[in-house]
Amino acid sequence: MSAVRIRRMGSLPQVDVRFDPTDAGLASRLAATMTASAPVVPDTVSAAADGEGHWLWLGPDEWLIVGQEGGADEVGPAVEAALHDAAAGAFLTTVDVSANRVGLEVAGPGAEALLAFGCALDLDHPAFGAGRCAQTLVARAGVILWQVDELPTYRLLVRPSFAAYLEAWLEDAATGLA
């Protein structure tokens, strides 16, 4: 089996956002602010025009905005402020959840097979694929699973208390792929 790279990512800015997606004016203002629209198709991701941020669909009125690795301390609060300015008084909630999840990256041709050991989702393309995300379990740990590209590269956003366990599980399971 092909190689798989597993790494714990640096800090990731993450802002949980809730608003009414049927409010077209608000959705438009938020999209202009983030240079990407919040996806309305379940389990999909949209990327900002500059590639600096992504909207992950979590529910009919809930998204997670994930920024670039390494900028959690300053980016989360700035994103929150910009979204509230764009809301102009319309209903919107934001919570900086950057400290709530750790990012693990699993990449390489064997990544899908590795994740299949501990995840019940069908990760085969086109059922899953680049630009898709889901809230699921991997090795009994609750994660947000996001396929970033076709390599494939996956990001697993997991609670800090489960990060070491999940990282060790992935490394152990990867030895079975060799």
C-alpha positions in Angstrom: 0.0 0.0 0.0 1.2 3.5 -0.7 2.6 5.8 1.9 0.4 7.9 4.2 1.6 11.0 6.0 0.0 11.8 9.3 0.7 15.1 11.1 -0.7 17.2 13.8 -1.4 20.7 12.4 -0.5 24.0 14.0 -3.3 26.2 15.3 -6.3 26.6 13.0 -8.6 29.6 13.3 -12.1 28.3 13.5 -15.3 30.3 13.8 -18.7 28.7 14.2 -21.4 30.7 12.4 -25.2 30.5 12.5 -27.6 32.5 10.5 -30.8 32.1 8.4 -29.6 31.1 4.9 -33.0 32.2 3.4 -32.1 35.8 4.3 -30.6 36.5 0.8 -29.3 40.0 1.7 -27.4 38.8 4.8 -26.0 35.7 2.9 -24.8 38.1 0.2 -23.1 40.5 2.6 -21.4 37.6 4.4 -20.2 36.1 1.1 -18.8 39.5 0.1 -17.0 39.8 3.4 -15.5 36.3 3.3 -15.1 36.2 -0.6 -17.0 33.0 -0.6 -20.6 32.0 -0.1 -21.7 29.7 2.7 -22.5 26.4 1.1 -26.2 25.4 1.2 -25.6 21.8 -0.1 -25.1 19.5 2.9 -21.6 18.3 3.6 -19.8 20.6 1.2 -17.1 23.2 1.5 -16.6 26.5 -0.2 -13.2 28.3 -0.4 -12.5 32.0 -0.2 -11.3 33.6 -3.4 -7.8 34.1 -1.9 -7.7 30.5 -0.5 -7.3 31.8 3.0 -10.5 30.5 4.5 -13.1 27.9 4.0 -16.8 27.5 4.9 -17.7 24.0 6.0 -21.4 23.1 6.0 -22.3 21.6 9.5 -26.1 21.9 9.4 -29.0 23.8 7.7 -28.1 27.0 9.5 -24.6 26.3 10.8 -21.1 26.5 9.3 -17.6 26.4 10.4 -15.1 28.9 8.9 -11.6 27.5 9.0 -8.6 29.7 8.3 -5.1 28.9 7.4 -2.8 27.0 9.8 -1.0 29.2 12.3 -3.2 32.2 12.7 -5.8 31.3 15.3 -5.0 34.0 17.9 -5.6 37.0 15.6 -7.8 35.6 12.8 -10.8 34.2 14.8 -11.7 37.5 16.5 -11.1 39.5 13.3 -13.4 37.2 11.3 -16.1 37.4 14.0 -15.9 41.3 13.9 -16.1 41.4 10.1 -19.1 39.1 10.0 -21.0 41.1 12.6 -20.2 44.3 10.7 -21.5 42.7 7.6 -24.7 41.4 9.4 -25.7 45.0 10.0 -28.1 44.0 12.8 -29.5 40.9 11.1 -29.6 37.7 13.2 -26.1 36.1 13.3 -24.2 34.3 15.9 -20.5 33.6 15.9 -18.2 31.8 18.3 -14.5 31.6 18.0 -13.9 27.8 18.5 -10.2 27.8 17.5 -9.3 26.1 20.8 -12.1 23.6 20.5 -10.6 21.4 17.9 -7.1 20.2 16.9 -6.3 19.5 13.2 -4.8 16.2 12.1 -3.8 15.9 8.5 -3.8 12.5 6.7 -2.5 12.6 3.2 -1.3 10.3 0.5 -2.6 7.6 -1.8 -3.3 5.3 1.1 -5.2 7.9 3.2 -8.7 6.7 2.1 -7.8 3.1 3.0 -6.4 4.1 6.4 -9.5 6.1 7.3 -11.8 3.2 6.1 -10.4 1.2 9.0 -12.1 3.4 11.5 -14.8 5.4 9.7 -18.2 4.1 8.6 -18.5 6.7 5.8 -18.1 5.7 2.2 -15.1 7.8 1.3 -15.0 6.6 -2.4 -15.3 9.3 -5.0 -18.0 10.5 -5.9 -19.7 9.7 -2.6 -17.1 11.8 -0.8 -14.3 13.6 -2.5 -12.4 16.9 -2.5 -14.6 19.7 -1.2 -16.7 17.5 1.0 -17.0 17.4 4.8 -19.0 15.5 7.4 -19.3 15.1 11.1 -18.6 11.5 11.9 -16.6 9.1 14.1 -13.1 7.9 13.3 -11.9 5.2 15.7 -14.8 6.2 18.0 -13.6 9.8 18.2 -16.0 12.5 17.0 -14.5 14.5 14.2 -15.2 16.9 11.4 -13.8 15.0 8.4 -12.8 17.2 5.4 -11.3 16.1 2.1 -9.1 19.0 1.0 -7.9 17.7 -2.3 -7.7 14.7 -4.7 -4.3 13.5 -3.5 -6.2 12.7 -1.2 -5.5 15.0 1.8 -8.0 14.8 4.7 -8.2 17.1 7.7 -9.7 15.7 10.8 -10.8 18.3 13.3 -11.0 16.6 16.7 -11.4 17.7 20.3 -8.0 18.3 22.0 -8.7 15.6 24.6 -9.0 13.0 21.8 -6.1 14.3 19.5 -3.3 12.2 21.0 -5.5 9.1 21.0 -6.6 9.6 17.4 -3.1 10.4 16.2 -1.7 7.2 17.8 -4.6 5.2 16.4 -3.9 6.5 12.9 -0.2 5.8 13.2 -0.9 2.3 14.4 -3.4 1.5 11.7 -1.1 2.9 9.1 1.5 0.2 9.9 -1.1 -2.3 8.7 -1.1 -0.7 5.3 2.6 -1.2 4.6 
